[in-house]
């Protein structure tokens, strides 16, 4: 890692309660992962058989947008409910499940996406949506992707930035490979991500663990075991540049 800046280190000891607060402090503009409801911001979703994430019914969206422009009120309402569902509104998610199950808005039934929307609403505490998800699962062959959680950290190229306690800023771009290899300029090691704890482990010469706390578009924010802030930017898939 290349040191690009250095500032005077802060003086004095930090009270224990201040340390705990600093360990959880999130920069302005970032959203706490515990409060994150917007599906596109949650990470990379395993695609359904059509190659698209479960929350992104591209063909249906294109058709509804065309109809909305033609003055179709039903299509306009469908799109409004969809926007709320994608942002994490569980009532809207249950309604999207019903729309994809029945095809009532003029599009063909899509049982995988119907299950997905019922499942998301059910996870948020909607008992009726849970019952409908279970009914669909009993009647249809639902792909595993419709019930998988998104991957917050996943294989690809990532740009990392770390500010240590002495004020030094370190930047490096690394590749996280599918076989858990970690590679980059002067870097050759291993990586893993504990999804339950949201902890990224990078092992190269020494082991470095970062707990992810917040996100903003393509950026993740976290702190290492000493409380040092770190950001991780999703650059793209391996070999994209």
C-alpha positions in Angstrom: 0.0 0.0 0.0 1.3 3.5 -0.9 1.2 6.2 1.8 0.0 9.4 0.2 -0.7 11.7 3.1 0.3 12.2 6.7 -1.1 14.5 9.4 -0.1 14.9 13.1 -1.3 12.2 15.3 -4.0 13.1 17.9 -2.7 13.5 21.4 -4.1 12.1 24.6 -6.1 9.0 25.5 -9.6 8.5 24.3 -12.2 7.6 27.0 -13.7 4.1 26.6 -17.2 5.4 25.9 -15.9 7.7 23.2 -14.0 4.8 21.7 -17.2 2.8 21.4 -19.0 5.7 19.8 -16.2 6.3 17.4 -16.2 2.7 16.4 -19.8 3.0 15.2 -19.6 6.5 13.8 -20.7 6.7 10.2 -19.6 9.4 7.8 -22.2 11.8 6.4 -23.9 10.5 3.2 -23.6 6.9 4.2 -26.5 4.7 5.3 -26.2 2.3 8.2 -26.4 -1.2 6.9 -28.7 -2.1 9.7 -31.2 0.5 8.4 -30.7 -0.3 4.7 -33.9 -1.4 2.9 -33.3 -0.4 -0.7 -32.7 -3.7 -2.5 -30.2 -2.5 -5.1 -28.0 -1.1 -2.4 -27.7 -4.4 -0.5 -25.1 -5.9 -2.7 -25.0 -8.3 -5.6 -28.0 -10.6 -6.0 -27.8 -14.0 -7.5 -29.6 -13.8 -10.9 -32.7 -15.8 -11.7 -32.7 -18.0 -14.8 -33.3 -15.0 -17.0 -29.9 -13.6 -15.9 -31.4 -10.7 -14.0 -31.6 -10.0 -10.2 -34.9 -11.1 -8.6 -35.8 -7.4 -7.9 -35.2 -6.3 -11.6 -38.0 -7.6 -13.9 -36.6 -5.8 -17.0 -39.1 -6.9 -19.6 -42.0 -6.1 -17.3 -40.6 -2.7 -16.5 -40.0 -1.9 -20.1 -43.6 -2.9 -21.0 -45.1 -0.9 -18.1 -43.0 2.2 -19.0 -44.3 2.0 -22.6 -47.9 1.7 -21.4 -47.5 4.5 -18.8 -46.3 6.8 -21.6 -49.4 5.9 -23.5 -51.5 7.0 -20.6 -52.3 3.7 -19.0 -53.2 4.4 -15.4 -52.9 0.7 -14.4 -49.3 0.7 -15.6 -48.5 3.9 -13.8 -49.9 2.4 -10.5 -47.9 -0.8 -11.1 -44.7 1.2 -11.5 -45.4 3.3 -8.4 -45.9 0.1 -6.3 -42.7 -1.4 -7.8 -40.7 1.7 -6.8 -41.9 1.4 -3.2 -41.2 -2.3 -3.2 -37.6 -1.9 -4.3 -37.1 0.7 -1.6 -38.1 -1.9 1.0 -41.8 -1.2 1.6 -43.1 -4.6 2.7 -46.8 -3.9 1.9 -45.7 -2.9 -1.7 -43.6 -6.0 -1.9 -46.6 -8.2 -1.0 -48.6 -6.4 -3.7 -45.8 -7.0 -6.3 -45.9 -10.6 -5.3 -49.6 -10.7 -6.1 -49.0 -8.9 -9.5 -46.4 -11.4 -10.6 -48.3 -14.4 -9.4 -51.5 -13.5 -11.2 -50.3 -11.4 -14.1 -53.2 -9.1 -13.3 -51.5 -6.0 -14.6 -51.3 -7.4 -18.1 -48.0 -9.2 -17.9 -47.5 -12.9 -17.8 -47.2 -14.7 -14.4 -43.6 -15.0 -13.0 -43.7 -17.4 -10.1 -40.0 -17.0 -9.2 -40.4 -13.2 -8.8 -43.8 -13.6 -7.1 -42.1 -15.8 -4.5 -39.2 -13.4 -4.2 -41.5 -10.4 -3.4 -43.6 -12.5 -1.0 -40.4 -13.8 0.6 -39.0 -10.3 1.2 -42.2 -9.1 2.7 -42.4 -12.2 4.9 -38.9 -11.6 6.2 -40.1 -8.1 7.2 -42.9 -9.6 9.3 -45.8 -9.8 6.9 -47.5 -13.1 7.9 -49.9 -13.1 4.9 -46.9 -12.8 2.5 -45.1 -15.6 4.3 -48.2 -17.9 3.7 -48.3 -17.0 0.1 -44.6 -17.6 -0.3 -44.9 -21.1 1.2 -47.9 -21.9 -1.0 -46.0 -20.9 -4.1 -43.0 -23.0 -3.0 -45.2 -26.0 -2.6 -46.8 -25.6 -6.0 -43.9 -24.5 -8.2 -40.2 -25.1 -8.7 -38.7 -21.9 -7.2 -35.1 -21.3 -8.0 -32.7 -20.9 -5.1 -31.8 -17.4 -6.3 -35.3 -16.2 -5.3 -34.6 -16.8 -1.7 -30.9 -16.0 -1.4 -29.5 -12.9 0.4 -27.3 -10.6 -1.6 -23.5 -10.6 -1.3 -22.2 -7.4 0.2 -18.6 -8.2 -0.7 -18.0 -10.5 -3.7 -15.4 -11.4 -6.3 -14.2 -8.5 -8.5 -12.0 -5.5 -8.5 -12.1 -3.3 -5.4 -10.5 0.0 -4.5 -9.6 0.3 -0.8 -8.8 3.4 1.2 -7.6 3.3 4.9 -6.8 6.1 7.3 -4.7 4.9 10.2 -4.4 6.5 13.7 -1.3 8.4 12.7 -3.2 10.2 10.0 -1.7 8.3 7.1 -4.0 7.5 4.1 -3.4 4.2 2.3 -4.9 3.4 -1.1 -4.7 0.2 -3.1 -6.7 -1.6 -5.7 -7.1 -5.4 -5.3 -8.7 -8.3 -7.0 -10.9 -10.7 -5.0 -11.1 -14.0 -6.9 -13.8 -16.7 -6.8 -11.3 -19.1 -5.3 -10.6 -16.7 -2.4 -7.3 -15.5 -3.8 -6.4 -11.9 -3.1 -4.2 -10.2 -5.7 -3.0 -6.7 -6.5 0.2 -4.6 -6.8 2.6 -6.2 -4.3 -0.3 -8.2 -2.9 -0.7 -12.0 -3.0 -2.9 -13.5 -0.3 -6.4 -14.8 0.6 -9.7 -13.2 1.4 -13.1 -14.2 2.9 -16.3 -12.5 3.9 -18.4 -13.5 6.9 -21.9 -12.3 5.7 -23.5 -12.8 9.1 -21.0 -10.6 10.9 -20.3 -8.4 7.8 -16.6 -8.9 8.4 -14.1 -8.9 5.5 -10.8 -10.7 6.1 -7.7 -10.0 4.0 -4.6 -12.1 4.6 -1.3 -10.8 3.2 1.8 -10.9 5.3 -0.6 -10.0 8.2 -4.3 -10.5 8.6 -6.6 -7.5 8.4 -10.3 -7.7 9.4 -12.8 -4.9 8.6 -16.5 -4.9 9.8 -18.7 -3.2 7.2 -21.1 -0.7 8.8 -22.6 1.5 6.0 -22.9 2.0 2.3 -23.4 4.7 -0.3 -23.9 3.7 -4.0 -20.8 1.8 -4.9 -19.0 2.5 -1.7 -18.8 0.4 1.5 -17.6 1.9 4.8 -16.3 0.0 7.7 -13.7 0.0 10.6 -11.0 -2.5 11.4 -10.4 -4.0 14.8 -8.6 -0.9 16.0 -11.4 1.4 14.9 -9.6 2.8 11.9 -12.0 3.9 9.1 -11.9 2.2 5.7 -13.8 2.5 2.5 -14.2 -0.1 -0.3 -15.3 0.9 -3.8 -16.7 -1.6 -6.2 -14.7 -1.0 -9.4 -16.1 -3.8 -11.5 -15.7 -7.4 -12.4 -12.2 -8.9 -12.9 -10.6 -7.9 -16.1 -13.1 -5.2 -16.8 -10.5 -2.5 -17.5 
